[in-house]
Amino acid sequence: MLQLVTSSQNTFICIDALDECAGPQRARLLDALCEILAKSPGTRIFVTGRPYIQAETERRLFGRVISVFVCPTRNDIITYIRARLREDEIPDAMDESLEEDIMEGIRDNISEMCVTAVMPGIPPYTIGIG
């Protein structure tokens, strides 16, 4: 179905958390996307995932990718979480101890993210951020 749609018009495909797709299925998906790109020059693809999928993505899409590594700083995470906690609709449900437990748990589990854009005709490059 995607091949039919993308062959006749400009299309933008977004795939979030590609790293959460099991290896064999991820390979099949990337191969299918490569076929779409070959037949549909107006198609653009935006993929997010952990850095370990970058090499596979570049290989299966024949290097036609732009990769950006996004790694928020500890301060970025703290600022974001505190802003979201202030939006809580039940403010009395949160005390300082619970808020600190939430903050600590999230801060300790952050990791890099790789954002990949596939833009046919644009030379590939990689930018590290953070």
C-alpha positions in Angstrom: 0.0 0.0 0.0 2.8 2.4 0.9 4.4 1.8 -2.5 1.3 2.7 -4.3 0.7 5.9 -2.3 4.3 7.1 -2.4 4.8 6.5 -6.1 2.2 9.0 -7.1 2.8 11.9 -4.7 5.3 13.5 -2.3 5.2 11.5 0.9 6.8 11.9 4.4 7.1 8.7 6.5 7.8 8.9 10.2 9.0 5.9 12.2 9.6 6.4 15.9 11.7 4.1 18.1 13.0 1.9 15.2 15.3 0.3 17.8 12.3 -1.3 19.5 11.5 -3.3 16.4 13.1 -6.8 16.6 16.1 -7.3 14.3 14.6 -9.5 11.6 11.5 -7.2 11.3 13.6 -4.1 11.4 15.6 -5.4 8.5 12.5 -6.2 6.5 11.1 -2.8 7.2 14.3 -1.0 6.2 14.5 -3.1 3.0 10.8 -2.2 2.2 11.6 1.5 2.8 14.6 1.2 0.5 12.3 -0.2 -2.3 9.9 2.7 -1.7 12.8 5.2 -2.0 14.0 3.6 -5.3 10.6 3.9 -6.9 9.4 7.2 -5.3 11.9 10.1 -5.5 9.4 12.4 -3.6 9.4 10.3 -0.5 11.2 11.4 2.6 11.7 9.2 5.7 12.2 10.3 9.3 13.3 7.7 11.8 14.2 7.8 15.5 16.0 5.2 17.5 19.0 4.4 19.7 22.5 4.9 18.1 23.2 1.2 17.6 20.7 1.1 14.6 22.5 3.8 12.7 25.0 1.5 10.9 22.2 -0.9 9.9 20.0 2.0 8.7 22.8 3.5 6.6 23.7 0.1 5.2 20.2 -0.9 4.2 19.3 2.5 2.8 22.6 2.6 0.9 24.1 5.6 2.9 21.4 8.0 1.8 20.8 9.2 5.4 21.4 12.2 7.5 22.0 11.3 11.2 21.8 13.6 14.2 22.6 12.4 17.6 20.5 14.0 20.3 21.7 13.7 23.9 19.9 16.0 26.3 22.0 17.3 29.2 21.1 16.4 32.7 19.9 20.0 33.2 17.6 19.7 30.1 16.0 16.6 31.6 15.5 18.2 35.0 14.0 21.3 33.5 11.6 19.3 31.4 10.5 17.0 34.2 9.9 19.9 36.6 7.8 21.7 34.0 5.7 18.6 33.4 5.2 18.0 37.1 4.0 21.6 37.5 1.2 20.7 35.0 -0.1 17.9 37.2 -3.9 18.3 37.5 -3.8 16.9 41.1 -1.0 19.0 42.7 -1.6 17.7 46.2 -0.8 14.2 45.1 2.9 15.1 44.7 5.2 15.7 47.7 8.9 16.5 47.6 10.0 13.0 48.3 7.9 11.5 45.4 9.1 14.3 43.1 12.7 13.6 43.9 12.2 9.8 43.4 10.8 10.5 39.9 13.5 13.0 39.1 16.3 10.6 40.2 14.8 7.6 38.4 14.5 9.4 35.1 17.9 11.1 35.3 19.6 7.8 35.9 18.1 6.2 32.8 18.6 8.7 30.0 20.5 7.6 26.9 21.4 8.9 23.5 18.9 9.0 20.7 19.7 8.9 17.0 17.5 10.8 14.6 17.8 9.8 11.0 16.4 11.5 8.0 16.5 9.9 4.6 16.6 12.5 1.9 17.3 11.2 -1.6 19.7 13.4 -3.5 21.2 15.0 -0.3 24.7 13.8 0.7 24.8 12.0 4.0 26.4 13.5 7.1 26.4 13.0 10.8 26.2 15.7 13.5 26.8 14.9 17.1 24.7 17.1 19.6 25.1 17.0 23.3 
